[in-house]
């Protein structure tokens, strides 16, 4: 890298290093597949949002919520 003269050459060298690392990792480790959420899990997220909103309202005006 010492013989690289301008920024474009340096950036190109770093991109090359980055791609080599990514390719080596993909070959040695393989790809990681993302898991799909279960439908029941997504339904519960709506309930948690409602619970969070109720708590925020209670914290802002606790006497009105009771």
N, CA, C and O atoms as CSV, one atom per row, in Angstrom:
chain,resi,resn,atom,element,x,y,z
A,1,UNK,N,N,0.820,-1.187,0.000
A,1,UNK,CA,C,0.000,0.000,0.000
A,1,UNK,C,C,0.866,1.252,0.000
A,1,UNK,O,O,0.372,2.348,-0.265
A,2,UNK,N,N,2.119,1.103,0.288
A,2,UNK,CA,C,2.992,2.270,0.343
A,2,UNK,C,C,3.200,2.903,-1.025
A,2,UNK,O,O,3.456,4.103,-1.124
A,3,UNK,N,N,3.092,2.095,-2.087
A,3,UNK,CA,C,3.335,2.624,-3.415
A,3,UNK,C,C,2.091,3.212,-4.077
A,3,UNK,O,O,2.147,3.593,-5.246
A,4,UNK,N,N,0.982,3.296,-3.368
A,4,UNK,CA,C,-0.233,3.887,-3.918
A,4,UNK,C,C,-0.135,5.401,-3.816
A,4,UNK,O,O,0.182,5.944,-2.758
A,5,UNK,N,N,-0.412,6.074,-4.925
A,5,UNK,CA,C,-0.155,7.506,-4.958
A,5,UNK,C,C,-1.375,8.376,-4.690
A,5,UNK,O,O,-1.254,9.386,-3.997
A,6,UNK,N,N,-2.525,8.029,-5.205
A,6,UNK,CA,C,-3.660,8.924,-4.996
A,6,UNK,C,C,-4.796,8.222,-4.259
A,6,UNK,O,O,-4.764,7.013,-4.032
A,7,UNK,N,N,-5.802,9.018,-3.892
A,7,UNK,CA,C,-6.918,8.505,-3.103
A,7,UNK,C,C,-7.706,7.422,-3.832
A,7,UNK,O,O,-8.179,6.476,-3.203
A,8,UNK,N,N,-7.853,7.547,-5.144
A,8,UNK,CA,C,-8.614,6.548,-5.893
A,8,UNK,C,C,-7.944,5.187,-5.815
A,8,UNK,O,O,-8.621,4.171,-5.657
A,9,UNK,N,N,-6.628,5.155,-5.923
A,9,UNK,CA,C,-5.905,3.878,-5.842
A,9,UNK,C,C,-6.018,3.285,-4.441
A,9,UNK,O,O,-6.178,2.074,-4.283
A,10,UNK,N,N,-5.935,4.141,-3.431
A,10,UNK,CA,C,-6.046,3.669,-2.044
A,10,UNK,C,C,-7.441,3.105,-1.789
A,10,UNK,O,O,-7.587,2.028,-1.213
A,11,UNK,N,N,-8.465,3.842,-2.223
A,11,UNK,CA,C,-9.837,3.362,-2.032
A,11,UNK,C,C,-10.082,2.059,-2.780
A,11,UNK,O,O,-10.763,1.168,-2.273
A,12,UNK,N,N,-9.531,1.948,-3.981
A,12,UNK,CA,C,-9.674,0.717,-4.758
A,12,UNK,C,C,-8.991,-0.455,-4.044
A,12,UNK,O,O,-9.519,-1.567,-4.029
A,13,UNK,N,N,-7.830,-0.206,-3.458
A,13,UNK,CA,C,-7.122,-1.256,-2.723
A,13,UNK,C,C,-7.935,-1.706,-1.514
A,13,UNK,O,O,-8.031,-2.905,-1.251
A,14,UNK,N,N,-8.531,-0.750,-0.764
A,14,UNK,CA,C,-9.338,-1.113,0.393
A,14,UNK,C,C,-10.600,-1.871,-0.017
A,14,UNK,O,O,-11.006,-2.812,0.665
A,15,UNK,N,N,-11.216,-1.470,-1.118
A,15,UNK,CA,C,-12.387,-2.191,-1.613
A,15,UNK,C,C,-12.017,-3.624,-1.989
A,15,UNK,O,O,-12.778,-4.558,-1.738
A,16,UNK,N,N,-10.855,-3.784,-2.586
A,16,UNK,CA,C,-10.376,-5.109,-2.959
A,16,UNK,C,C,-10.161,-5.967,-1.707
A,16,UNK,O,O,-10.551,-7.134,-1.677
A,17,UNK,N,N,-9.545,-5.392,-0.688
A,17,UNK,CA,C,-9.335,-6.107,0.576
A,17,UNK,C,C,-10.680,-6.488,1.197
A,17,UNK,O,O,-10.860,-7.617,1.651
A,18,UNK,N,N,-11.617,-5.545,1.214
A,18,UNK,CA,C,-12.946,-5.782,1.782
A,18,UNK,C,C,-13.652,-6.932,1.066
A,18,UNK,O,O,-14.210,-7.820,1.710
A,19,UNK,N,N,-13.626,-6.912,-0.262
A,19,UNK,CA,C,-14.274,-7.971,-1.038
A,19,UNK,C,C,-13.607,-9.322,-0.803
A,19,UNK,O,O,-14.290,-10.343,-0.739
A,20,UNK,N,N,-12.294,-9.340,-0.676
A,20,UNK,CA,C,-11.586,-10.595,-0.404
A,20,UNK,C,C,-11.974,-11.163,0.954
A,20,UNK,O,O,-12.155,-12.373,1.096
A,21,UNK,N,N,-12.101,-10.305,1.941
A,21,UNK,CA,C,-12.513,-10.756,3.285
A,21,UNK,C,C,-13.931,-11.309,3.238
A,21,UNK,O,O,-14.203,-12.369,3.802
A,22,UNK,N,N,-14.841,-10.595,2.565
A,22,UNK,CA,C,-16.228,-11.044,2.480
A,22,UNK,C,C,-16.336,-12.375,1.744
A,22,UNK,O,O,-17.088,-13.257,2.159
A,23,UNK,N,N,-15.590,-12.522,0.661
A,23,UNK,CA,C,-15.615,-13.766,-0.101
A,23,UNK,C,C,-15.053,-14.922,0.722
A,23,UNK,O,O,-15.619,-16.015,0.720
A,24,UNK,N,N,-13.950,-14.691,1.420
A,24,UNK,CA,C,-13.362,-15.742,2.261
A,24,UNK,C,C,-14.311,-16.159,3.369
A,24,UNK,O,O,-14.443,-17.347,3.664
A,25,UNK,N,N,-14.975,-15.185,3.985
A,25,UNK,CA,C,-15.923,-15.503,5.054
A,25,UNK,C,C,-17.101,-16.292,4.518
A,25,UNK,O,O,-17.559,-17.236,5.163
A,26,UNK,N,N,-17.599,-15.920,3.346
A,26,UNK,CA,C,-18.732,-16.623,2.755
A,26,UNK,C,C,-18.366,-18.066,2.427
A,26,UNK,O,O,-19.169,-18.976,2.633
A,27,UNK,N,N,-17.148,-18.276,1.916
A,27,UNK,CA,C,-16.710,-19.623,1.558
A,27,UNK,C,C,-16.505,-20.475,2.811
A,27,UNK,O,O,-16.920,-21.633,2.850
A,28,UNK,N,N,-15.875,-19.909,3.820
A,28,UNK,CA,C,-15.554,-20.706,5.005
A,28,UNK,C,C,-16.731,-20.865,5.965
A,28,UNK,O,O,-16.878,-21.921,6.581
A,29,UNK,N,N,-17.569,-19.843,6.104
A,29,UNK,CA,C,-18.668,-19.899,7.067
A,29,UNK,C,C,-20.016,-20.216,6.438
A,29,UNK,O,O,-20.897,-20.758,7.105
A,30,UNK,N,N,-20.183,-19.888,5.178
A,30,UNK,CA,C,-21.472,-20.070,4.515
A,30,UNK,C,C,-22.376,-18.874,4.785
A,30,UNK,O,O,-22.016,-17.954,5.519
A,31,UNK,N,N,-23.547,-18.909,4.182
A,31,UNK,CA,C,-24.508,-17.825,4.344
A,31,UNK,C,C,-25.433,-18.124,5.511
A,31,UNK,O,O,-25.770,-19.279,5.771
A,32,UNK,N,N,-25.840,-17.074,6.209
A,32,UNK,CA,C,-26.776,-17.203,7.319
A,32,UNK,C,C,-28.157,-16.803,6.827
A,32,UNK,O,O,-28.355,-15.686,6.349
A,33,UNK,N,N,-29.109,-17.716,6.945
A,33,UNK,CA,C,-30.470,-17.421,6.509
A,33,UNK,C,C,-31.265,-16.847,7.670
A,33,UNK,O,O,-31.206,-17.351,8.792
A,34,UNK,N,N,-32.007,-15.788,7.383
A,34,UNK,CA,C,-32.836,-15.174,8.403
A,34,UNK,C,C,-34.068,-16.024,8.657
A,34,UNK,O,O,-34.649,-16.585,7.729
A,35,UNK,N,N,-34.460,-16.114,9.919
A,35,UNK,CA,C,-35.647,-16.868,10.279
A,35,UNK,C,C,-36.883,-16.001,10.054
A,35,UNK,O,O,-36.855,-14.787,10.255
A,36,UNK,N,N,-37.956,-16.645,9.638
A,36,UNK,CA,C,-39.214,-15.947,9.448
A,36,UNK,C,C,-39.969,-15.918,10.776
A,36,UNK,O,O,-39.955,-16.891,11.530
A,37,UNK,N,N,-40.628,-14.789,11.053
A,37,UNK,CA,C,-41.428,-14.679,12.278
A,37,UNK,C,C,-42.689,-15.527,12.152
A,37,UNK,O,O,-43.258,-15.680,11.072
A,38,UNK,N,N,-43.091,-16.054,13.253
A,38,UNK,CA,C,-44.329,-16.812,13.297
A,38,UNK,C,C,-45.498,-15.825,13.334
A,38,UNK,O,O,-45.364,-14.745,13.910
A,39,UNK,N,N,-46.642,-16.169,12.732
A,39,UNK,CA,C,-47.783,-15.235,12.722
A,39,UNK,C,C,-48.257,-14.877,14.115
A,39,UNK,O,O,-48.644,-13.732,14.344
A,40,UNK,N,N,-48.242,-15.816,15.061
A,40,UNK,CA,C,-48.695,-15.509,16.411
A,40,UNK,C,C,-47.770,-14.504,17.079
A,40,UNK,O,O,-48.215,-13.722,17.920
A,41,UNK,N,N,-46.496,-14.511,16.722
A,41,UNK,CA,C,-45.552,-13.558,17.297
A,41,UNK,C,C,-45.871,-12.150,16.821
A,41,UNK,O,O,-45.849,-11.209,17.614
A,42,UNK,N,N,-46.165,-11.997,15.546
A,42,UNK,CA,C,-46.497,-10.687,15.003
A,42,UNK,C,C,-47.778,-10.139,15.619
A,42,UNK,O,O,-47.893,-8.931,15.832
A,43,UNK,N,N,-48.743,-11.012,15.908
A,43,UNK,CA,C,-49.988,-10.573,16.543
A,43,UNK,C,C,-49.737,-10.021,17.937
A,43,UNK,O,O,-50.381,-9.056,18.348
A,44,UNK,N,N,-48.817,-10.617,18.656
A,44,UNK,CA,C,-48.523,-10.151,20.013
A,44,UNK,C,C,-47.833,-8.787,20.022
A,44,UNK,O,O,-47.932,-8.048,21.001
A,45,UNK,N,N,-47.146,-8.457,18.953
A,45,UNK,CA,C,-46.469,-7.166,18.900
A,45,UNK,C,C,-47.472,-6.020,18.963
A,45,UNK,O,O,-47.182,-4.988,19.567
A,46,UNK,N,N,-48.636,-6.177,18.357
A,46,UNK,CA,C,-49.685,-5.158,18.430
A,46,UNK,C,C,-50.152,-4.974,19.862
A,46,UNK,O,O,-50.390,-3.849,20.300
A,47,UNK,N,N,-50.285,-6.067,20.589
A,47,UNK,CA,C,-50.682,-5.997,21.992
A,47,UNK,C,C,-49.642,-5.245,22.821
A,47,UNK,O,O,-49.994,-4.456,23.698
A,48,UNK,N,N,-48.373,-5.487,22.544
A,48,UNK,CA,C,-47.316,-4.802,23.281
A,48,UNK,C,C,-47.306,-3.307,22.988
A,48,UNK,O,O,-47.014,-2.505,23.875
A,49,UNK,N,N,-47.620,-2.929,21.764
A,49,UNK,CA,C,-47.706,-1.509,21.430
A,49,UNK,C,C,-48.842,-0.839,22.200
A,49,UNK,O,O,-48.685,0.280,22.689
A,50,UNK,N,N,-49.980,-1.517,22.310
A,50,UNK,CA,C,-51.107,-0.973,23.074
A,50,UNK,C,C,-50.737,-0.822,24.547
A,50,UNK,O,O,-51.081,0.177,25.179
A,51,UNK,N,N,-50.047,-1.799,25.083
A,51,UNK,CA,C,-49.634,-1.760,26.482
A,51,UNK,C,C,-48.668,-0.596,26.716
A,51,UNK,O,O,-48.764,0.103,27.725
A,52,UNK,N,N,-47.741,-0.394,25.781
A,52,UNK,CA,C,-46.781,0.698,25.898
A,52,UNK,C,C,-47.489,2.048,25.845
A,52,UNK,O,O,-47.156,2.946,26.618
A,53,UNK,N,N,-48.455,2.206,24.950
A,53,UNK,CA,C,-49.198,3.456,24.845
A,53,UNK,C,C,-49.995,3.730,26.120
A,53,UNK,O,O,-50.066,4.873,26.572
A,54,UNK,N,N,-50.591,2.698,26.697
A,54,UNK,CA,C,-51.341,2.870,27.940
A,54,UNK,C,C,-50.414,3.318,29.062
A,54,UNK,O,O,-50.796,4.169,29.866
A,55,UNK,N,N,-49.225,2.775,29.134
A,55,UNK,CA,C,-48.275,3.175,30.171
A,55,UNK,C,C,-47.846,4.627,29.976
A,55,UNK,O,O,-47.747,5.379,30.945
A,56,UNK,N,N,-47.592,5.022,28.737
A,56,UNK,CA,C,-47.197,6.408,28.469
A,56,UNK,C,C,-48.295,7.362,28.899
A,56,UNK,O,O,-48.013,8.397,29.503
A,57,UNK,N,N,-49.556,7.026,28.593
A,57,UNK,CA,C,-50.668,7.877,28.999
A,57,UNK,C,C,-50.770,7.951,30.521
A,57,UNK,O,O,-51.033,9.018,31.074
A,58,UNK,N,N,-50.563,6.828,31.195
A,58,UNK,CA,C,-50.645,6.800,32.648
A,58,UNK,C,C,-49.530,7.639,33.269
A,58,UNK,O,O,-49.767,8.354,34.243
A,59,UNK,N,N,-48.313,7.559,32.717
A,59,UNK,CA,C,-47.197,8.321,33.251
A,59,UNK,C,C,-47.436,9.819,33.060
A,59,UNK,O,O,-47.095,10.618,33.933
A,60,UNK,N,N,-48.016,10.197,31.934
A,60,UNK,CA,C,-48.252,11.602,31.665
A,60,UNK,C,C,-49.382,12.169,32.525
A,60,UNK,O,O,-49.306,13.324,32.942
A,61,UNK,N,N,-50.413,11.395,32.797
A,61,UNK,CA,C,-51.543,11.857,33.616
A,61,UNK,C,C,-52.096,10.676,34.408
A,61,UNK,O,O,-53.110,10.098,34.016
A,62,UNK,N,N,-51.454,10.306,35.511
A,62,UNK,CA,C,-51.868,9.101,36.248
A,62,UNK,C,C,-53.269,9.207,36.841
A,62,UNK,O,O,-53.942,8.185,36.972
A,63,UNK,N,N,-53.729,10.382,37.199
A,63,UNK,CA,C,-55.067,10.498,37.822
A,63,UNK,C,C,-56.176,10.262,36.814
A,63,UNK,O,O,-57.244,9.784,37.198
A,64,UNK,N,N,-55.971,10.578,35.528
A,64,UNK,CA,C,-56.995,10.382,34.519
A,64,UNK,C,C,-57.166,8.904,34.176
A,64,UNK,O,O,-58.272,8.469,33.855
A,65,UNK,N,N,-56.093,8.134,34.240
A,65,UNK,CA,C,-56.158,6.731,33.860
A,65,UNK,C,C,-56.863,5.903,34.921
A,65,UNK,O,O,-57.387,4.835,34.604
A,66,UNK,N,N,-56.895,6.344,36.136
A,66,UNK,CA,C,-57.515,5.562,37.207
A,66,UNK,C,C,-58.915,5.948,37.349
A,66,UNK,O,O,-59.622,5.406,38.199
